[in-house]
Amino acid sequence: MENQTHQARLPRYDFHDKVAVVTGGSRGMGRAIAERLARDGASVWVLDLEPHAESPRQLGVDVTQAGELARAAETIIGKSGRIDILVHNAGLAGPTMPLVDYAPDTWRRIIEVNLLGSYEVARCFVPLLLQCPRSWLVNMASLAGKEGTPNASAYSAAKAGVIALTKSLAKEHADSGLRINALAPAAVETELLLQMSPPHVETMVAKSPQRRLGRPDEVAEMVAWLVSDACSFNTGAIFDLSGGRAMY
């Protein structure tokens, strides 16, 4: 009952005429985002490396592979006709350890998934988003990209790149109907944290003035506003979601 009351107090948006794509949307924050958009009427497609087979709108896609993204886009346009909203959430945290101890292949893979994946997703989908009079793109950055989290050099560097990519891309299309922003959460309670050591997670919690992890539904609520008609004058912005931890 408490959860139902909480949801009843949250803003509602009208996404009934919107087609949305969420990468990394089969679990964690991505799943919460997909469910939040669908709850207010959006037709949601999920792209994920390991999609859930029970949904016809879930497609298996590696966001670093241009060919897979192109085939997914073709399927979505063929069945839904357009794409109004893109939330690029797919990412990889990797293990936590000093930079000098990182295996080079692992370090490069984290950059590839988080940064080059953002490039490939934008290269594939931005032209389709621009075909709509109004459209929205949200990239999932991280507070690590602003602060530079110790023992997470690859992830921090990649997410810093996502922040700069978002700002650059937004300026390229600021005079269009496409609004491009990013969200930079602090640690959120998802399966992604299992890639990190428990002491590393404890350190992140200790840094939070609220002394807790964020929740996927809190991320989804912020994304819902960012892809709504209410978000009209914001583009190239990086929104914090950190429980008071963000310093700038």
Backbone as a ProteinNet text record, in pm:
[ID]
protein_1_A
[PRIMARY]
MENQTHQARLPRYDFHDKVAVVTGGSRGMGRAIAERLARDGASVWVLDLEPHAESPRQLGVDVTQAGELARAAETIIGKSGRIDILVHNAGLAGPTMPLVDYAPDTWRRIIEVNLLGSYEVARCFVPLLLQCPRSWLVNMASLAGKEGTPNASAYSAAKAGVIALTKSLAKEHADSGLRINALAPAAVETELLLQMSPPHVETMVAKSPQRRLGRPDEVAEMVAWLVSDACSFNTGAIFDLSGGRAMY
[TERTIARY]
83.8	0	87	197	285	345.2	387.6	445.5	343.4	217.4	111.5	82.9	83.9	61.4	173.6	298.6	413.8	403	367.8	355.7	244.6	135.8	23.6	62.4	163.9	205.8	308.2	362.1	463.2	399.5	475.6	421.4	381.7	285.2	244.7	268.9	313.8	340.5	257.4	232.9	157.1	252.9	290.1	378.2	303.4	171.9	92.4	122.2	169.2	201.5	351.6	428.4	573.8	628.9	731.8	807.1	942.2	973.7	1096.9	1186.6	1317.2	1418	1504.4	1524.3	1609	1716.6	1842.9	1950.9	1983.6	2026.5	2051.9	1926.3	1813.6	1684.7	1620.8	1694.8	1632.4	1652.2	1731.7	1755.7	1799.9	1801.1	1853.9	1788.1	1868.6	1815.6	1741.6	1795.7	1731.4	1592	1575.5	1442.3	1346	1394	1309.1	1268.6	1360.4	1330.6	1227.5	1247.9	1153.8	1014.2	1006.6	876.3	811.9	892.5	836.6	778.1	847.8	796.7	672	674.2	558.3	436.7	460	348.4	270	339	269.8	240.6	243	187.3	283.7	414.7	509.5	514.7	538.4	569	719.4	763.7	905.2	972.6	1085	1173.2	1296.9	1337.8	1455.7	1565.2	1683.7	1801.5	1896.7	1934.2	2018.4	2103.4	2220.8	2308.5	2242.9	2164.1	2092.3	1945.3	1867.9	1727	1642.5	1527.7	1432.7	1346.5	1343	1276.7	1125.7	1068.3	921.7	862.6	944.4	891.8	928.4	829.4	859	933.1	934	1003	1138.4	1197.5	1332.9	1423	1527.2	1618.2	1758.2	1824.7	1961.1	2058.8	2128.4	2218.1	2340.8	2458.5	2581.6	2600	2597.9	2598.5	2730.5	2832.1	2958.4	2960.7	2857.2	2855	2757.4	2811.9	2730.2	2627.7	2665.8	2573.7	2452.8	2474.7	2363.8	2270.3	2327	2244.8	2162	2222.1	2151	2034.5	2056.6	1948.1	1835.6	1871.6	1769.2	1688.7	1756.8	1688.1	1593.4	1637.6	1552.3	1426.7	1443	1327.8	1229.7	1283	1196.7	1121.5	1191.1	1125.9	1023	1057.9	965.7	836.5	843.3	725.2	657.1	733.2	675.2	671.8	747.1	737.7	829.8	874.2	958.9	1018.2	1108.4	1164	1162.6	1091.5	1081.2	1179.8	1208.7	1286.9	1393.4	1515.3	1622.3	1688.9	1693.2	1766	1879.6	2001.3	2116.6	2172.9	2137.2	2169.6	2272.6	2294.5	2384.1	2524	2583.1	2716.5	2783.3	2909.6	2990.5	3079.8	3071.4	3151.9	3291	3298.3	3427.1	3473.1	3584.7	3635.4	3695.1	3714.2	3774.5	3915.6	4013.1	4153.4	4235.8	4356.1	4441.2	4468	4486.7	4509.1	4624.8	4733.7	4851.4	4827.2	4722.7	4691.8	4587.3	4526.7	4420	4476.5	4410	4445.4	4412.1	4505	4480	4355.2	4330.9	4212.3	4083.8	4081.3	3962.9	3942.9	4051.1	4043.5	3987.6	4039.2	3993	3847.1	3805.6	3666.6	3569.5	3604.6	3519.4	3505.3	3614.8	3608.5	3522.2	3540.5	3466.7	3316.5	3273.5	3129.7	3069	3131.6	3070.9	3085.9	3203	3226.4	3204.2	3272.9	3252.5	3110.3	3050.6	2911	2819	2848.3	2768.1	2781	2901.6	2923.9	2844.2	2851.6	2782.6	2631	2579.8	2435	2389.9	2464.7	2428.2	2437.9	2543.3	2562.3	2447.7	2395.5	2286.1	2151.5	2123.4	1987.1	1959.6	2061.5	2035.3	1969	2012.6	1942.1	1794.1	1758.8	1618.9	1542.2	1603.8	1540.7	1513.9	1604.8	1589.9	1474.3	1423.7	1310.2	1179.7	1180	1060.9	1067.8	953.5	954.2	1013	985.3	1042.1	1088.6	1207.8	1260.7	1360.6	1396.6	1480	1581.1	1701.8	1806.8	1867.1	1872.6	1936.5	2047.2	2168.8	2281.5	2299.9	2335.9	2362.2	2511.3	2544.3	2681.7	2697.8	2778.4	2799.6	2872.3	2851.6	2927.9	3077.2	3109.9	3250.6	3314.9	3236.7	3288.4	3317.4	3259.5	3286.7	3399	3397.3	3490.3	3619.3	3611.6	3726	3736.8	3661.2	3657.1	3784.9	3853.5	3974	3942.5	4034.2	4020.3	3911.4	3871.2	3774.7	3815.2	3941.9	3996	3930.7	3909	3849.7	3705.6	3630	3489.9	3479.8	3563.7	3563.4	3598.2	3702	3744.6	3637.1	3575.2	3471.7	3351.6	3309.1	3191	3221.5	3345.8	3383.9	3371.3	3408.4	3392.3	3247.1	3160.2	3016.4	2962.2	3007.5	2964.3	3004.1	3130.6	3177	3107.1	3088.5	3017.9	2877	2808.5	2672	2666.7	2758	2761	2790	2886.7	2922.7	2807.4	2748.3	2638.4	2518	2490.3	2376.1	2394	2516.4	2542.1	2529.6	2564.6	2551.4	2405.7	2313.8	2172.3	2082.1	2140.7	2062.9	1952.5	1969.6	1867.5	1765.5	1768.2	1668.8	1565.7	1477.8	1378.8	1427.8	1555.8	1612.9	1681.5	1641.4	1702.9	1790.5	1917.5	2016.1	2075.7	2053.4	2104.9	2160.1	2221.5	2274.9	2242	2239.1	2216.4	2343.4	2387	2509	2476.2	2432	2398.8	2523.5	2509.5	2605.6	2569.8	2623.3	2599.2	2450.7	2400.8	2260.9	2254.8	2158.8	2149.3	2100.6	2194.8	2164.2	2266.9	2247.3	2341.1	2480.4	2489.2	2618.8	2716.4	2664.3	2751.8	2821.4	2767.2	2830.1	2965	2989.7	3119.6	3226.7	3182.5	3274.5	3296.5	3406.6	3434.9	3344.2	3304.2	3221.7	3282.1	3413.3	3470.1	3453.2	3462	3444.5	3302.1	3204.4	3063.8	3040.8	3099	3085.2	3142.3	3252.2	3313	3218.2	3152.9	3060	2941	2891.3	2779.5	2822.6	2943.4	2993.6	3009.1	3033.5	3049.2	2915.8	2806.6	2675.7	2623.7	2587.4	2528.5	2401.1	2331	2210.6	2243.2	2372.2	2419.3	2342.2	2316.6	2248.6	2278.3	2246.6	2252.5	2126	2137.5	2017.6	1935.4	1811.6	1723.9	1697.2	1679.6	1648.6	1525.2	1423.7	1301.6	1327.6	1425.8	1459.7	1528.8	1611.5	1673.3	1565.8	1474	1368.9	1280.7	1255.4	1170.1	1236.5	1366.9	1439.4	1442.5	1463.9	1465.2	1329.1	1222	1088.3	1069.4	1117.3	1107.7	1195.1	1315.2	1409.6	1361.8	1269.6	1218.5	1073.8	1029.6	891.6	887.4	766.9	750	789.7	799.2	840.3	987	1066.2	1207.8	1222.8	1219.6	1222.3	1341.2	1386.2	1494	1626.8	1627	1749.5	1808.3	1931.1	2005.4	2153.4	2228	2369.4	2392.5	2290.9	2302.4	2332.1	2405.5	2436.1	2370.6	2269	2190.6	2243.6	2271.8	2318.3	2201.9	2232.5	2137.6	2221.7	2257.5	2365.4	2336	2216.2	2186.6	2265.2	2307.4	2382.7	2531.9	2579.7	2723.4	2794.1	2726.6	2790.6	2840	2960.1	3021.4	3012.6	2982.1	2969.4	2891.4
-120.7	0	125.2	123.2	239.5	269.5	163.4	183.1	239.4	191.4	242.3	389.1	426.2	566.1	653.7	603.4	678.8	701.4	596.5	609.5	705.5	707.1	795.4	942.1	970.5	1108.1	1154.6	1062.6	1098.1	1161.9	1242.4	1303.6	1197.2	1229.5	1141.8	1214.5	1140	1195.9	1120.5	1184.9	1120.4	1078	950.6	895	804.7	817.3	722.4	725.1	835.9	843.1	836.1	787.5	786.8	644	631.3	506.6	527.9	445.6	461.7	340.1	364.6	258.5	273.6	163.7	164.6	59.1	100.1	2	-46	-171.2	-228.5	-231.7	-257.9	-241.5	-366	-475.6	-598.1	-620	-534.8	-550.8	-417.9	-411.1	-295	-164	-60	71.9	72.4	1.4	-0.9	-58.7	-165.2	-225.2	-129.2	-63	33.8	147.6	191.9	298.9	252.4	133.6	80.8	66.3	15.1	-2.6	131	230	363.1	428.8	420.3	480.2	406.6	274.9	196.1	225.4	251.3	277.3	401	497.4	617.2	612.8	491.9	472.7	456.1	468	456	314	303.1	174.7	156.1	63.9	54.8	-66.3	-39.2	-143.6	-150.2	-271.7	-293	-358.7	-299.1	-357.9	-400.5	-527.5	-577.2	-692.9	-705.8	-817.2	-949.6	-950.1	-1071.2	-1036.1	-1023.4	-983.8	-1095.9	-1059	-1157.3	-1204.7	-1332.5	-1388.1	-1370.6	-1344.6	-1340.2	-1215.6	-1116.9	-993.5	-981	-957.9	-942.6	-814.3	-719	-592.6	-588.1	-703.3	-710	-772.2	-701	-745.4	-762.9	-871.3	-895.6	-809.7	-720.2	-625.8	-600.3	-603.2	-556.1	-412.4	-316.3	-174.9	-131.1	-215.6	-180.6	-224.6	-298	-353.6	-276.6	-200.7	-114.9	-194.8	-312	-393.5	-439	-479.5	-523.4	-407.1	-291.1	-172.9	-135.5	-142	-107.1	-202.5	-331.2	-428.8	-405.2	-371.7	-342.8	-220.3	-115.4	7.2	-21	-103.7	-139.4	-212.2	-302.3	-375.1	-280.9	-190.8	-98.1	-5.5	51	140.7	62.6	-59.2	-140.2	-171.5	-190	-229.5	-112.7	-12.2	99.4	230.6	238.8	354.3	470.3	482.4	595.1	569.2	657.9	653.1	794.7	815.9	947.6	965.2	854.3	859.3	751.8	788.9	690.9	713	609.8	614.3	512.9	564.2	475.2	446.9	330	292.3	180	106.3	-9.6	32.3	-45.7	-12.1	-128.4	-109.4	-211.7	-143.9	-187.3	-126.1	-186.7	-318.4	-385.7	-398.8	-467.3	-486.6	-358.5	-357.1	-241.2	-277.5	-202.2	-223.6	-106.5	-87.7	20.6	6.8	120.9	121.8	30.6	32.6	-44.7	-195.6	-237.1	-379.3	-426.4	-332.3	-366.9	-443.5	-549.2	-618.5	-526.6	-502.4	-409.5	-442.5	-570.2	-607.9	-570.2	-587.5	-552.4	-401.7	-327.1	-180.3	-130.3	-183.7	-141	-179.9	-295.1	-338.9	-244.8	-197.1	-103.9	26.9	75.3	194.2	167.4	49.8	14.8	12.9	-54.1	-66.3	69.1	140.2	262.9	383.2	403.5	522.5	496.4	396.9	367.8	317.9	248.4	208.1	328.7	432.6	555.8	621.2	618.4	671.8	593.3	460.1	377.5	391.9	398.2	414.8	549.2	655.2	787.2	791.1	733.2	734	663.1	557.7	481.8	550.1	601.6	643.5	793.1	877.2	1021.2	1060.4	1008.1	1043.1	1006.2	898.3	857.3	948.4	986.1	1078.4	1213.7	1256.5	1386.2	1388.2	1272.4	1267.6	1307.6	1310.1	1350.7	1500.9	1570	1712.5	1740.8	1649.3	1659.6	1522.5	1515.1	1386.2	1408.7	1298.3	1308	1194.2	1226.8	1128.6	1151.9	1047.1	1054.2	949.9	994.6	904.6	883.5	761.3	734	753.4	862.1	887.4	833.2	897.3	852.8	961.9	965.2	1057	1025.5	899	861.8	939.9	976.5	1054	1198.2	1247	1382	1383.2	1284.2	1285.2	1209.6	1105.9	1017	925.7	816.2	725.5	642.8	641.2	559.6	412.3	339.8	196.4	166.8	269.6	252.2	345.1	337.2	432.4	419	297.7	278.6	328.9	291.9	334.1	485.9	544.6	689.8	760.7	711.9	774	761.5	644	622.5	713.3	723.6	805.6	955.4	995.4	1133.7	1159.3	1060.4	1071.2	1081.3	1005.6	1011.8	1151.1	1211.4	1347.3	1446	1439.9	1531.2	1502.9	1374.9	1337.6	1395.8	1384.8	1435.6	1586.2	1658	1803.7	1842.5	1775.1	1804.6	1774.4	1656.6	1616.1	1707.7	1746.8	1835.5	1969.8	2023.1	2150.6	2139.1	2022.7	2001.6	2007.5	1971.4	1962.6	2053.1	2154.5	2241.2	2316.1	2341.9	2416.2	2324.6	2197.1	2101.7	2074.8	1979.6	1941.6	1832.7	1794.9	1688.4	1745.8	1697.1	1737.8	1622.9	1654.1	1552.5	1588.7	1504.2	1527.7	1397.5	1406.8	1287.9	1292.7	1176	1161.7	1102.8	1158.4	1112	1063.9	938.6	888.2	854.3	861.2	796.3	647	571.5	427.2	396.6	307.6	266.4	116.1	74.9	-65.1	-153.1	-205.2	-293.5	-405.6	-497.7	-608.2	-559.6	-439.7	-385.7	-378.6	-358.3	-347.5	-479.2	-590.1	-719.4	-730.2	-644	-642.8	-575.3	-504.8	-429.2	-502.2	-472.2	-534.1	-473.4	-552.6	-499.1	-376.7	-372.8	-250.5	-127.5	-146.8	-33.9	19.8	-71.6	-30.1	39.9	-14.2	47.6	189.1	209.2	342.4	440.2	394.3	481.3	518.5	423.6	452.5	553.2	534.4	623.6	767.4	785.1	919.4	991.2	917.6	978	1046.7	1175.1	1242.3	1172.8	1102.5	1029.5	889.8	851	722.4	602.6	609	496.6	495.3	382.6	372.2	432	473.6	514.3	392.6	416.4	308.5	322.2	209.8	216.2	299.1	293.9	370.9	521.5	562	704.3	751.1	664.3	694.5	705.1	608.9	605.9	729.8	779.3	897.5	1020.3	1033.8	1146.1	1135.3	1013.7	992.9	1026.2	990.1	1018.9	1167.8	1249.7	1395	1438	1381.4	1420.8	1387.5	1290.5	1253.5	1296.7	1387.3	1436.1	1571.8	1616.1	1748.1	1859.5	1829.4	1929.7	1967	1876.8	1904	1963.1	2094.3	2161.6	2256.4	2319.4	2418	2362.3	2237.5	2173.1	2086.4	2112.5	2023.1	2039.3	1930.3	1933.2	1943.3	1911.6	1922	1784.6	1785.2	1662.2	1673.4	1591.2	1600.4	1502.1	1553.3	1469.6	1394.7	1277.1	1199.6	1127.3	1198.8	1149.3	1152.4	1186.9	1192.6	1299.8	1403.3	1511.7	1499.4	1392.3	1368.8	1457.3	1490.1	1564.8	1699.9	1735.3	1861.4	1969.8	1930.1	2027.9	1964.6
0	0	0	78.2	84.3	-52.7	-125.9	-258.1	-355.5	-347.6	-435.1	-406.8	-279.2	-242	-293.8	-281.5	-331	-481.4	-556.3	-701.6	-740	-662.7	-693.4	-680.2	-600.1	-578.8	-682.4	-761.5	-860.3	-982.9	-1056.5	-1178.2	-1279.8	-1361	-1470.3	-1601.8	-1700.8	-1832.3	-1935.6	-2046.9	-2153.8	-2264.2	-2262.5	-2364.7	-2462.5	-2467.5	-2545.1	-2694.6	-2746.3	-2889	-2913.4	-2814.1	-2823.7	-2837.8	-2922.4	-2935.6	-2868.9	-2771.2	-2693.6	-2710.8	-2709.3	-2712.3	-2588.2	-2515.3	-2395.9	-2413.1	-2417.7	-2424.5	-2283.6	-2274.3	-2142	-2058.3	-2122.6	-2056.1	-1998.5	-1991.6	-1941.7	-1792.1	-1728.4	-1583.8	-1523.2	-1392.4	-1321.5	-1356.9	-1373	-1403.6	-1536.4	-1635.1	-1766.5	-1762	-1686.2	-1674.3	-1604.3	-1499.2	-1429	-1522.1	-1606.4	-1701.5	-1803.6	-1858.7	-1957.9	-1899	-1777.6	-1712.5	-1681.6	-1642.9	-1611.4	-1735.9	-1847.9	-1970.7	-2020.1	-2007.8	-2051.1	-1963.6	-1834.4	-1743.4	-1784.2	-1846.8	-1893	-2042.5	-2098.2	-2231.3	-2345.6	-2322.8	-2433.4	-2487.4	-2616.7	-2679.4	-2669.6	-2583.6	-2546.7	-2610.9	-2676.9	-2728.3	-2639.5	-2605.7	-2522	-2605.8	-2604	-2667.5	-2557.5	-2558.9	-2449.8	-2499.4	-2441.9	-2476.9	-2441.5	-2334.5	-2291.9	-2269.8	-2378.3	-2364.2	-2305.7	-2249.7	-2199.9	-2316.1	-2339.4	-2458	-2455.7	-2336.6	-2328.5	-2392.2	-2424	-2480.9	-2628.1	-2715.5	-2858.6	-2890.5	-2798.6	-2822.5	-2753.4	-2726.6	-2672.8	-2778	-2814.9	-2919.4	-2862.8	-2902.9	-2859.8	-2938.1	-2869.5	-2935.8	-2848.9	-2912.4	-2850.9	-2898.6	-2806.5	-2846.5	-2908.8	-2904.3	-2969.6	-3115.6	-3158.3	-3293.7	-3382	-3476.4	-3562.6	-3642.5	-3689.9	-3768.9	-3688.9	-3565.5	-3479.7	-3448.6	-3424.5	-3397.8	-3520.6	-3637.8	-3760.8	-3785.3	-3760.7	-3779.8	-3679.6	-3555	-3454.1	-3493.3	-3538.9	-3580.8	-3695.9	-3789.8	-3904.7	-3858.4	-3761.5	-3708	-3639.5	-3557.9	-3484.3	-3578.8	-3674.9	-3770.3	-3853.4	-3890	-3969.2	-3896.2	-3764.8	-3688.2	-3616.9	-3577.3	-3502.3	-3580.3	-3689.1	-3777	-3745.7	-3621.8	-3583.7	-3445.2	-3404.4	-3269.3	-3214.1	-3103.9	-3040.5	-2926.3	-2856.4	-2733.3	-2736.6	-2700.4	-2684.3	-2549.6	-2469.2	-2342.4	-2352.8	-2361.2	-2374.4	-2235.9	-2184.8	-2047.6	-2039.7	-2148.9	-2145.3	-2103.2	-2013.2	-1966.3	-1895.3	-1864.7	-1798.8	-1696.7	-1570.8	-1464.6	-1458	-1463.5	-1451.6	-1307.4	-1284.6	-1148	-1091.4	-960.6	-894.2	-849.1	-900.6	-864.6	-916.2	-864.3	-914	-1063.4	-1128.8	-1273.3	-1313.7	-1239.2	-1278.8	-1269.4	-1197.1	-1184	-1283.9	-1357	-1451.2	-1570.7	-1610	-1733.8	-1851.4	-1941.4	-2052.5	-2134	-2158.6	-2237.3	-2164.7	-2032.8	-1954	-1953.4	-1934.6	-1933.7	-2065.7	-2177.1	-2309.3	-2333	-2283.1	-2302.1	-2231	-2113.4	-2040	-2117.5	-2175.6	-2259.8	-2382.4	-2441.1	-2562.6	-2538.7	-2433.5	-2406.8	-2370.3	-2278.2	-2225.9	-2317.6	-2375.1	-2456.7	-2605.3	-2660.2	-2801.8	-2827.4	-2730.1	-2743.2	-2752.8	-2675	-2682	-2819.2	-2874.6	-3009.1	-3112.3	-3106.5	-3205.1	-3194.6	-3073	-3053.9	-3109.4	-3079.5	-3131.4	-3283.4	-3338.7	-3483.9	-3555.2	-3492.6	-3553	-3537	-3416	-3384.6	-3396.2	-3384.9	-3393.5	-3526	-3640.7	-3764.9	-3762.9	-3693.8	-3684.5	-3589	-3478.7	-3385	-3450.7	-3537.1	-3603.1	-3703.7	-3740.3	-3831.6	-3763.2	-3629	-3554.2	-3524.8	-3522.7	-3490.2	-3352.5	-3255.4	-3121	-3078.7	-3023.1	-2979.3	-2866.4	-2799.5	-2678.8	-2674.9	-2633.6	-2612.1	-2474.6	-2394.8	-2263.4	-2257.5	-2230	-2208.1	-2057.9	-2021.1	-1880.4	-1853.3	-1787.7	-1745.6	-1603.6	-1523.6	-1385.4	-1309.3	-1179.6	-1095.8	-1104.8	-1135.1	-1151.9	-1265.1	-1365.7	-1476.7	-1440.2	-1331.4	-1282.3	-1178.4	-1089.6	-976.6	-1003	-1088.5	-1103.3	-983.9	-983.6	-868.4	-860.3	-745	-733.2	-750.8	-812.2	-840.6	-943.6	-1016.2	-1125.3	-1239.8	-1278.9	-1376.4	-1512.5	-1559.4	-1692.2	-1694.6	-1593.7	-1586.7	-1573.9	-1488.7	-1470.9	-1601.7	-1669.3	-1795	-1901.6	-1908.7	-2008.9	-1985.1	-1859.7	-1830.2	-1843	-1818.1	-1846.8	-1996.1	-2074.9	-2219	-2260.1	-2194.7	-2224.8	-2195	-2086.3	-2052	-2161.5	-2205.7	-2310	-2442.7	-2474.8	-2597.6	-2598	-2484.6	-2473.6	-2497.5	-2436.6	-2453.5	-2598.4	-2658.2	-2796.9	-2891.6	-2876.8	-2964.2	-2948.5	-2825.2	-2800.2	-2869.5	-2866.7	-2932.7	-3084.1	-3137.8	-3281.5	-3326.8	-3237.7	-3275.7	-3191.7	-3129.5	-3040.4	-3112.7	-3244.1	-3317.8	-3384.1	-3348.1	-3398.3	-3289.8	-3313.3	-3213	-3120	-3130.5	-3049.1	-2925.4	-2808.8	-2682.8	-2633	-2606.6	-2569.9	-2434.2	-2335.6	-2200.4	-2143.3	-2027.7	-1961.1	-1813	-1754.6	-1611.2	-1550.4	-1437.5	-1371.3	-1230.4	-1216.6	-1083.1	-1002.4	-871.3	-783.2	-782.4	-690.7	-689.4	-671.7	-756.8	-754.8	-729	-651.8	-609.9	-724.2	-803.5	-915.4	-920.2	-1015.9	-1034.2	-1074.1	-1129.1	-1170.8	-1054.6	-933.7	-817.1	-785.5	-837.7	-813.3	-882.2	-983.2	-1049.6	-962.8	-858.3	-773.5	-641.1	-576.5	-447.4	-340.3	-238.5	-129.7	-61.9	-34.9	26.6	-62.8	-194.5	-286.4	-277.3	-271.9	-259.8	-126.5	-19.8	112.2	113.6	42	34	-35.4	-142	-214.8	-128	-50.8	39.5	146.2	198.6	303.7	254.4	125	68.6	51.9	56.8	34	159.3	150.6	266	315.6	225.7	266.3	318.2	308.3	360.5	301.9	173	109.7	-39.7	-103.2	-248.3	-309.3	-434.5	-506.1	-546.1	-585.4	-629.8	-779.6	-848.7	-991.9	-1024.3	-937.5	-966.4	-956.6	-875	-865.7	-994.2	-1050.2	-1179.8	-1286.8	-1288	-1389.6	-1383.7	-1264	-1249.5	-1311.1	-1290.8	-1349.3	-1501.2	-1551.7	-1696.2	-1757.3	-1687.9	-1740.3	-1765.1	-1673.6	-1696.1	-1812.9	-1821.2	-1925.8	-2066.1	-2079	-2212.3	-2230.2	-2145.9	-2155.7	-2224.9	-2258.8	-2319.6	-2223.7	-2094.5	-1996.5	-2013.4	-2072.2	-2094.4	-2234	-2242	-2371.9	-2388.8	-2281.4	-2290.7	-2241.4	-2195.7	-2148.3	-2258.3	-2296.1	-2385	-2355.4	-2362	-2326.6	-2177.6	-2098.1	-1952.3	-1891.9	-1781.5	-1709	-1572.4	-1548.5	-1425.1	-1320.9	-1201.5	-1092	-1026.7	-976.9	-896.6	-793.1	-686.7	-601.4	-451.6	-413.3	-270.6	-197.8	-271.7	-211.7	-223.2	-288	-294	-397	-507.2	-615.1	-566.4	-608.3	-566.6	-674	-798.9	-907.2	-1021.2
[MASK]
++++++++++++++++++++++++++++++++++++++++++++++++++++++++++++++++++++++++++++++++++++++++++++++++++++++++++++++++++++++++++++++++++++++++++++++++++++++++++++++++++++++++++++++++++++++++++++++++++++++++++++++++++++++++++++++++++++++++++++++++++++++++

